[in-house]
Amino acid sequence: MADIAEQHIFLLDDEPEVCQAVSETLEERGLAVSHFTRAADCLEELHSQRCDLLITDMKMPEMDGIELLAEVKRLAPWIPVLVITGYGDIPTAVTAMKAGAVDFIEKPLDRESFLHKITSILRQSPSSAYTGKALTETETRVLKFLLQGKSNKEISLLLKRSIRTIEVHRAHLMHKLAVDNLVDLLKWAVAMGLVRLPAKRQRPKASEDAQEQP
């Protein structure tokens, strides 16, 4: 489990007063917090700062929570996203979970429940092993093809790039994800929920296999 004292949280809410109050609550627990009132500023910082958990309000004027989720999953799919929704807005919360949110919590926030949920997410998140640097658009596409089992040559044909260029993008994304081989990359992808391994088929019981003798 990760040491939450070393984790960095991004907090996004278009209301400055809410941002400040929630940030102070988290900092009282020894957590480092960067807070933003604009989604664009938050996304920009993802390119240069490590983020171990993103907490975002669902309804914002420039970009709603679902749009933000999609962009975060493209830039840094390892980052868990906790969505804050309005009271009783369960359909929106379900949509957020389907879009990739790790969990949701309703307003008004209960301090202890909020802190407990954040602590739980940080301790269980496998993201702490990674550099936290965002992937470029091409790196993301290369990653998806690698997870589909495609070779560098196949990817080069699909993206119309040289094999050497694909090798460079592959090296960069693996460095960012702190893995050095395809096996570890697959393990990372499974841990992040980007791919699912096929369930093992249970062997039928002997009694079910046996056929009646004439």
N, C-alpha and C positions, 0 to 999 in steps of 0.2 A: 504493500500500500504506500502511496505517496505521503511525504511529510507536508501537511497542509501549510506549515509555517513558511515554506519556501515557494508557495504557489502565488500566482499573479492573476487577479480577477479583472476582467473588463466589465463595466457596468454601463448600460445604455438606457437612458430615459429622457424624453424631451422636456421634462420639467426639472429645471435646475435645483429646486428645493428638494425634490425627491432624490435626485442624484446625490446631493450633499448629505442628506440624512442617512441614506442607505450606506454610502461610502464610510461614514463615521462609524456606523454599527459594525461593519466588516473590519475596519481598521482596529477597532477596540479588541477584536479577537486575534490581532496580530497578522492580518492578511494584507497584502499589498493590493491596492485598488487603483485602477485608472478609470475615471468616469467620463462619459461623453453625453452630450445632448443631441448630437447629430449622427446618424448612421454612417454618413460618408467619412466623418472624422474617425469613427471607430474602425471602419474597414481599412482606412489608410494606415492606422497604427498597427494593424495586424501584419503589415509587411515588414515592420521593423522591431516590434516588441513581442516578447513571449506572452502568450495568453493560455492559462490553464483552465479557465472557465469563463464563458461569456454569459452574462445575465442581461436579458433585454425585455423591455416592455413590448407588448404585442402591437399596440396601436400608436403609431407615430405619423406625423404629417408627411415627411419626405419619403420614407420607405417603411412599410409595415414589417412586422416580425417574420412573416413567412418569406418575404423577399430577402430580408437580411439573412435568414437561415440558409437559403439557397446559395447566396453569395459566400457565406462563411464555409459551407460544405465544399464549395469549389476551391476557395483559397486555402483553407486549412481544415480538412475533414476530420482531423483528430481532436478538434476542440469541442468539448461538450457545451451545449447551449441550454440554459435554463430560461424558460419563458415565463413572464409575469402577465397574467390575464386579468380582465375585469371579473368581478364577482359573478359567479354563476355562468360564465361563458364557456361551458364545457365543449360545445362544438368547435370553437376556435382552438381550444387546447388540444383536442383530438387531431385537428388539422396540423397543428404545430408538431405533435409527436410523429405523425406520418411524414412530415417534412424533415425530420431528423433531430428534433429537440430531445434532450435526454430526460427532461421532466418539465413540469410546469407547476406554478404556485399562484394562488389567487390573491387579488387585492380585496380588502386591505391586508397587508402583510402582518402575520403574527411573528414577532421577533424571534422567539425560541424555535418555532417550526421552520422559519426561514433559515436560521443559522444551522439547525440540525440537517436540513436538506442539503445545504451547501457543503457542509463538512462531509456528509456521506458521499456526495458526488466527487469531491476532490480526493477522498481516500480511495475510491474505487476506480478512478479514471486511470487508464493506461497511458494517458498522454504525457505523463511526467518524464518519460524516457526520451522524448523527442525535442528537437531544437526549437520548435514553435514558429519557425520561419514559414511564411506563406509560400505556396506553390504558384508558379506562373501558370498561365492558361495552357501552354504547351506541355508543361510538366504534368499537369492534371490529366491531360489527354493520354500522355504516355503511360501514366500510372494505370489508367483504366484499361488500356490495351494489355499491359503487363499482367494485370489481374485476370484478364481473359485468356492468358496463356500464349499470347502472341510473341513472336521473336522480334529482335531488333530489325531484321530485314523486312518482316511483314509490316511492322509499324512504320518503317521508312517509306514503304509503298503507300500505305494508307494516308500518311501525313504529307507525302510528296517532299520528304526531306532526305538528306543523305544518311547512310547508316551511321557515319561518324557523328553527325548532329544528334541523332537519336541516342547514341551512346553517351554523349555529353549531358543531354537532358536527363537520361536515366541515372547517371552518376550524381547529378545535382539533387534530384528528388530523393534518392536513397540516402544521401548525406543529410538532407533536411529531416528525414524520418529516422535517422540514426540506425539504419540497417545496412548490411553489406552483402546480402545475398537474397535470392528470390524466395527462399524458404522463410527467412525472417520477415520479408516483405509481406508474404501471405499471412503469417501469424499476426503481423501488425494489422493488416486489413480485416482479419477475422475479429480481432480485439476491438477494432473501431466500428464493427458492424457494417463495413463496406461490402463484404462478401460473406456468404454463409456456406459452410461445409455441408455436404449432403449427409443426412441422418443415416446412421448405420442401420442396415436392415437386420431385424432380428430373425435368427434362424428358427424355423418352425419346430415345435416340439416333436420328439420322436413319434409320439402317439398320433400326431396329425399327419406325419409323413408316411407312416406305415399303411400299407394297403392290405385289405383283408385277403387272406389266402383262400382259394376255392376249396 
